[in-house]
Amino acid sequence: MRFKVNKNRTTILIITLLLALVAASPLPGQALAGEDAKLLQEAKLFIFDKNWPEAEKKLASLVSNHPQSGYYAQALFYLGKCQSEQSGKEKAALDSFQAFLKRPDRPQGLVEEAEIAIIDLAFKLFNQGQKEYSQLLQNRLSSPNRVIKYYAAMKMSYLKDKDLAGKALPVLLKLIETEKDQELVDRARIAVLRISPQALKDIPDRPGKEGLRLLKIRVYEKGKKDPSLSMNLPLALADLAIQAIPEEEKARMKEKGYDLNRIISDLARSREKLVRIEEDGNIIEIWIE
């Protein structure tokens, strides 16, 4: 009788152990618990060290081998980030970011960053001559997210293709008219200046911060009393204004003896000193107050 009890206990123990092993064993195609989390964590460590190729390998493994993982959407985002940091992988990065945005389980905290990365990548590919990527830029101009919309418009102001850059003007001009953030408004003015200075003609100046030194520019066309261009910019943004002027125009003015960098530097040292440039009947007035 004693033997039977021991035997029954042994049998129960064996059965219990077998059941535990079966429960712990993965089903066909199922990953070992935690393997996907481990891959993501290892990838993040490589990203911290800016070891993009090794991080990409870990993330590619997670995406390929764990399609049902709760970390899948995150892996797509970070995969795009790693690819975008490696020359020649811009298209792959775009695919990864776009796949991330299509996921219903995408972390909302990463959506804005993914959209901005797409703008940067599309901008780079378009400037390399791949015109099909222009649509990705234009689509972001109608984004309901103001950060994405404004970033796309600002970025497009740097495009070499001025016809495409001009499509950002409505967004930039609306920003200038409606935004309360004066620094953002000033940067939008610089962006418009890069695309088409004449577009600022009918936009009234808005008062800046009290006590702020402003660089003022007025351009009068031959025979006209009212300025064709009127702009007030914080002196701190003067360098950006100069950068927005085409290089050939700056070179031509320098040949005439007008060095804009030197002019603004001189103005900054003396309040309310007016510089007046006359050429072919046109007049440019620059001063600081």
C-alpha positions in Angstrom: 0.0 0.0 0.0 2.8 2.3 0.8 4.4 1.5 -2.5 1.2 2.4 -4.4 1.1 5.8 -2.7 4.7 6.6 -3.7 4.0 5.4 -7.2 0.9 7.5 -7.6 2.8 10.6 -6.3 5.6 9.9 -8.8 3.2 9.6 -11.6 1.4 12.8 -10.7 4.8 14.6 -10.5 5.9 13.4 -13.9 2.5 14.4 -15.4 2.8 17.8 -13.8 6.3 18.4 -15.2 5.2 17.2 -18.7 2.3 19.6 -18.7 4.6 22.5 -17.6 7.0 21.7 -20.4 4.2 21.6 -23.0 2.9 24.9 -21.7 6.3 26.5 -21.9 7.1 25.2 -25.4 6.4 27.5 -28.3 3.8 26.5 -30.9 5.0 26.2 -34.5 5.9 29.7 -35.7 5.6 31.1 -32.2 8.7 32.9 -30.7 10.1 32.2 -27.3 8.6 34.6 -24.8 10.6 37.9 -24.6 12.8 37.3 -27.7 11.2 40.2 -29.6 11.6 42.5 -26.5 15.2 41.5 -26.3 15.9 42.3 -30.0 14.3 45.7 -29.6 16.3 46.5 -26.4 19.6 45.4 -28.1 18.8 47.5 -31.1 18.2 50.6 -28.9 21.6 50.1 -27.3 23.2 50.1 -30.8 21.2 53.2 -31.7 22.5 54.9 -28.6 26.0 54.2 -29.8 25.0 55.3 -33.3 25.9 51.8 -34.6 23.3 52.0 -37.3 24.1 48.8 -39.2 24.0 46.5 -36.1 20.9 48.2 -34.9 19.3 47.7 -38.3 20.1 43.9 -38.2 18.4 43.5 -34.8 15.3 45.4 -36.0 15.1 43.6 -39.3 15.2 40.3 -37.4 12.3 41.4 -35.2 10.3 42.6 -38.2 11.0 39.4 -40.2 10.6 36.8 -37.5 8.0 38.3 -35.1 5.1 39.8 -37.2 2.7 39.4 -34.3 4.9 41.1 -31.8 3.5 44.0 -29.8 6.8 45.7 -30.5 6.4 45.4 -34.3 5.3 49.0 -34.9 8.1 50.4 -32.8 10.6 48.2 -34.7 9.4 49.7 -38.0 10.0 53.2 -36.7 13.5 52.6 -35.4 14.3 50.6 -38.5 13.5 53.7 -40.6 15.6 55.8 -38.3 18.6 53.5 -38.7 18.2 53.3 -42.5 17.9 57.1 -42.8 21.2 57.5 -41.0 23.0 55.4 -43.7 23.9 56.8 -47.1 22.0 55.1 -49.9 19.2 53.7 -47.8 16.9 56.7 -48.0 14.2 54.8 -50.0 14.3 51.9 -47.6 13.9 54.3 -44.7 10.9 55.9 -46.4 9.3 52.5 -46.8 9.8 51.7 -43.1 8.4 55.0 -41.9 5.4 54.7 -44.2 4.7 51.2 -43.0 4.9 52.4 -39.5 2.3 55.1 -40.1 -0.1 52.6 -41.6 0.0 50.5 -38.4 -3.2 50.9 -36.2 -1.0 50.1 -33.1 1.6 52.8 -33.9 2.7 54.8 -30.8 1.2 58.3 -31.2 4.3 59.8 -29.6 6.4 58.7 -32.6 4.0 59.7 -35.4 5.1 63.4 -35.6 8.8 62.4 -35.7 8.1 59.8 -38.5 6.3 62.4 -40.6 9.2 64.9 -40.2 11.7 62.2 -41.2 9.6 61.5 -44.3 9.8 65.2 -45.2 13.6 65.2 -44.8 14.0 62.1 -46.9 11.7 63.1 -49.7 13.4 66.5 -49.8 16.8 64.9 -50.2 15.7 62.4 -52.8 13.9 65.1 -54.8 16.9 67.4 -54.8 18.9 64.4 -56.1 16.7 64.4 -59.2 14.0 61.9 -58.1 11.0 64.0 -58.9 8.5 61.4 -57.9 9.1 62.3 -54.3 7.6 65.7 -54.7 4.1 64.4 -53.8 5.2 63.3 -50.4 6.3 66.9 -49.7 3.1 68.4 -51.0 0.9 66.0 -49.1 2.3 67.2 -45.8 1.3 70.8 -46.6 -2.3 69.8 -45.9 -1.6 67.9 -42.7 -4.0 68.6 -39.9 -0.9 68.7 -37.6 0.4 72.3 -37.7 3.9 71.2 -36.7 4.1 68.9 -39.7 2.5 71.4 -42.1 4.8 74.2 -41.1 7.9 72.1 -41.2 7.0 70.9 -44.7 6.5 74.5 -45.8 9.7 75.7 -44.3 11.7 72.8 -45.7 10.2 73.3 -49.2 11.4 76.9 -49.2 15.0 75.5 -49.6 14.1 73.6 -52.8 16.1 74.4 -55.9 12.9 73.9 -57.9 11.1 77.3 -57.2 7.9 76.2 -58.9 7.5 73.4 -56.4 8.8 75.6 -53.5 6.1 78.1 -54.5 3.4 75.6 -53.5 4.4 76.2 -49.9 3.7 79.9 -50.1 0.0 79.7 -49.0 0.9 77.8 -45.8 3.7 80.3 -45.0 1.6 83.4 -45.7 -1.2 82.0 -43.6 1.3 81.3 -40.8 2.5 84.9 -41.0 -1.0 86.3 -40.7 -2.3 84.1 -37.9 0.4 82.7 -35.7 1.1 84.4 -32.3 4.7 83.0 -32.0 6.8 85.9 -33.3 9.9 83.9 -33.8 8.0 81.4 -35.9 6.5 84.3 -37.9 9.9 85.7 -38.5 11.2 82.4 -39.7 8.3 82.1 -42.1 9.1 85.5 -43.5 12.6 84.3 -44.2 11.2 81.2 -45.9 9.0 83.4 -48.1 12.0 85.6 -48.9 13.8 82.5 -50.2 10.9 81.6 -52.5 9.6 85.0 -53.6 10.3 88.3 -51.9 7.4 89.9 -53.8 4.9 87.6 -52.0 5.5 89.7 -48.8 4.4 92.9 -50.5 0.8 92.7 -49.3 1.5 91.2 -45.9 1.4 93.9 -43.2 4.2 94.0 -40.6 3.2 92.8 -37.2 4.7 94.5 -34.1 7.6 92.6 -32.6 8.6 92.3 -29.0 9.1 95.6 -27.2 12.7 96.7 -27.1 13.7 94.3 -29.8 16.1 95.7 -32.4 14.7 95.3 -35.8 16.4 95.2 -39.2 14.2 97.1 -41.7 14.3 96.8 -45.4 12.4 98.8 -48.0 12.7 98.4 -51.7 11.3 101.1 -54.1 11.0 100.4 -57.8 11.8 103.1 -60.3 9.2 105.8 -60.4 7.1 104.4 -57.5 6.4 106.0 -54.1 5.3 103.0 -52.2 7.7 100.2 -51.5 7.5 97.0 -53.5 9.0 95.2 -50.5 8.7 96.1 -46.9 10.2 93.9 -44.2 10.9 94.1 -40.5 13.1 91.4 -39.0 14.7 90.9 -35.6 18.4 91.8 -35.9 19.2 88.3 -34.7 17.7 86.9 -37.9 19.7 89.2 -40.2 22.1 86.4 -41.2 19.2 84.3 -42.3 17.8 87.1 -44.4 21.2 87.5 -46.1 21.4 83.7 -46.7 18.0 83.9 -48.4 19.2 86.3 -51.1 20.5 84.4 -54.2 24.3 84.2 -54.4 24.4 85.7 -57.9 22.5 88.7 -56.6 24.8 89.2 -53.6 27.8 88.9 -55.9 26.4 91.5 -58.3 25.8 93.9 -55.4 29.3 93.3 -54.1 30.7 94.2 -57.6 28.8 97.5 -57.2 30.5 98.1 -53.9 27.7 96.9 -51.6 28.7 94.1 -49.2 25.5 93.2 -47.3 27.3 91.5 -44.4 29.5 94.6 -43.9 26.5 96.9 -44.2 24.5 95.1 -41.5 27.5 94.8 -39.3 28.0 98.6 -39.5 24.4 99.2 -38.9 24.4 97.1 -35.8 27.0 99.3 -34.2 25.0 102.5 -34.8 21.3 102.9 -34.1 19.0 104.3 -36.8 21.7 104.8 -39.4 20.2 104.5 -42.8 22.0 102.9 -45.8 20.5 103.9 -49.1 21.4 102.0 -52.3 20.4 103.3 -55.7 20.7 101.4 -58.9 19.0 101.9 -62.2 16.4 104.0 -60.6 15.5 101.4 -58.0 16.2 102.3 -54.3 16.9 100.0 -51.4 16.9 101.3 -47.9 18.2 99.4 -44.9 18.3 100.5 -41.3 18.1 99.3 -37.7 15.9 100.7 -35.0 
